[in-house]
Amino acid sequence: MRVALVIALLLATSSFAGADTLDAIKHPYQQTVQQSGCAGGYCILLFPVITATRTLVSHTSCFIALSTGDVPSQVLIEAYGVLNPTINNVPVTSMGANAFVSGSTNFVANAETYIFFEKNTQPAIYIATNQPPAAVICNISGYYLD
């Protein structure tokens, strides 16, 4: 009797763990948004509205091109227009001078995030700088949790 109980428990646990592990493969989510010419030194990149019941964004990355001497003061991801949203700050690293555009410095924001978006909410990345970025490309990825 004990052996049957242990086997049943192991089977139930392994199938549950397998479902969690496979979510990213079975229900992947990935969106990319590109923008140039933000208002002032503040960019809001809006991603498509979430259509699944729930979506987990587990990774956020951005490429940011700024005028030499300017530095992003903050990069964060949250649900746009939601009262008291969960906010994840994304660390920024300088890549140095842009080899193709004189007077420009490149930065990368890159981090594992763990932020849930409910159906009909809209992921947004906010980038604060002193001057408008020359170019911004951001990607978010994760998986649906329907």
C-alpha positions in Angstrom: 0.0 0.0 0.0 2.8 2.4 0.9 4.6 1.7 -2.4 1.4 2.5 -4.4 1.0 5.7 -2.5 4.6 6.8 -3.1 4.3 5.9 -6.8 1.1 7.9 -7.2 2.6 10.9 -5.4 5.7 10.8 -7.6 3.6 10.6 -10.8 1.4 13.5 -9.7 4.4 15.6 -8.7 6.4 14.9 -11.9 3.5 15.6 -14.2 2.8 18.9 -12.4 6.5 19.9 -12.6 6.6 18.9 -16.2 3.6 21.2 -17.0 5.3 24.2 -15.4 8.6 23.5 -17.3 6.8 23.2 -20.6 4.7 26.3 -20.4 7.5 28.4 -21.9 7.8 26.0 -24.8 4.0 25.3 -25.4 2.8 28.9 -24.9 5.7 31.3 -25.7 5.2 35.0 -25.7 7.5 37.6 -27.3 7.1 41.1 -28.5 9.4 43.8 -29.8 8.8 47.5 -30.1 11.0 50.1 -31.8 10.8 53.8 -31.3 12.7 57.0 -32.1 12.0 60.6 -31.3 10.5 60.4 -27.8 9.0 63.5 -26.1 11.7 65.3 -24.1 13.9 62.8 -22.4 11.1 60.4 -21.5 10.1 57.4 -23.6 7.1 55.2 -23.2 7.2 52.0 -25.3 3.8 50.4 -25.5 3.5 46.7 -26.4 0.3 45.1 -27.7 -2.5 44.5 -25.2 -2.4 41.1 -23.6 -5.1 38.7 -25.0 -4.4 35.6 -22.9 -5.9 35.2 -19.4 -2.5 35.8 -17.8 1.0 36.3 -19.3 4.3 36.1 -17.5 7.1 38.4 -18.8 10.2 36.7 -17.6 12.8 38.7 -19.6 13.2 42.3 -20.7 15.9 43.8 -22.9 16.4 47.2 -24.6 18.9 48.8 -26.9 19.1 52.6 -26.3 21.1 55.0 -28.5 21.7 58.4 -26.8 23.7 61.6 -27.5 27.2 61.3 -26.1 27.2 62.4 -22.5 23.6 61.4 -21.9 22.9 58.4 -19.7 19.5 56.6 -19.0 18.6 57.4 -15.4 15.9 54.7 -15.3 14.4 51.8 -17.3 11.4 50.0 -16.0 8.5 47.7 -17.1 5.0 47.9 -15.8 1.3 47.6 -16.9 0.3 50.8 -18.7 -2.6 52.7 -17.2 -3.0 50.4 -14.2 -3.4 51.9 -10.7 -0.5 50.8 -8.4 1.1 48.3 -10.9 3.9 46.0 -10.2 7.1 47.7 -11.4 10.4 46.0 -12.3 13.5 48.2 -12.8 15.9 47.0 -15.5 19.6 47.6 -15.0 21.4 49.5 -17.7 25.0 49.0 -19.0 27.0 51.2 -21.4 28.3 49.7 -24.6 30.4 52.7 -25.4 30.5 55.0 -28.4 28.4 54.0 -31.4 30.7 53.0 -34.2 28.2 53.9 -36.9 26.7 57.2 -35.6 29.1 60.0 -34.6 28.3 61.6 -31.3 26.1 58.7 -30.0 26.6 56.3 -27.2 24.8 52.9 -26.9 23.3 51.4 -23.8 21.7 48.0 -23.1 19.0 47.3 -20.5 18.8 43.6 -19.9 17.3 41.6 -17.0 15.3 38.6 -16.0 12.0 40.0 -14.9 9.1 38.3 -13.2 5.9 40.3 -13.9 2.4 39.1 -14.6 0.1 40.8 -17.0 -3.7 40.1 -16.9 -5.9 40.0 -19.9 -6.6 43.4 -21.5 -3.6 45.1 -19.8 -0.8 46.6 -21.8 2.9 46.1 -21.0 4.9 49.3 -21.1 8.6 50.1 -20.8 9.5 53.6 -19.5 13.0 55.0 -20.3 14.1 58.3 -18.6 17.0 60.2 -20.1 18.1 63.9 -20.3 17.5 64.2 -24.0 15.4 62.2 -26.5 17.1 58.9 -27.5 18.1 58.6 -31.1 16.7 55.1 -31.2 15.2 52.5 -28.8 14.4 48.9 -29.4 12.9 46.8 -26.6 11.9 43.1 -26.4 9.9 41.3 -23.8 9.5 37.6 -23.6 7.9 35.0 -21.4 4.8 32.7 -21.8 1.0 32.5 -21.5 -0.5 31.0 -18.4 -4.0 30.2 -19.8 
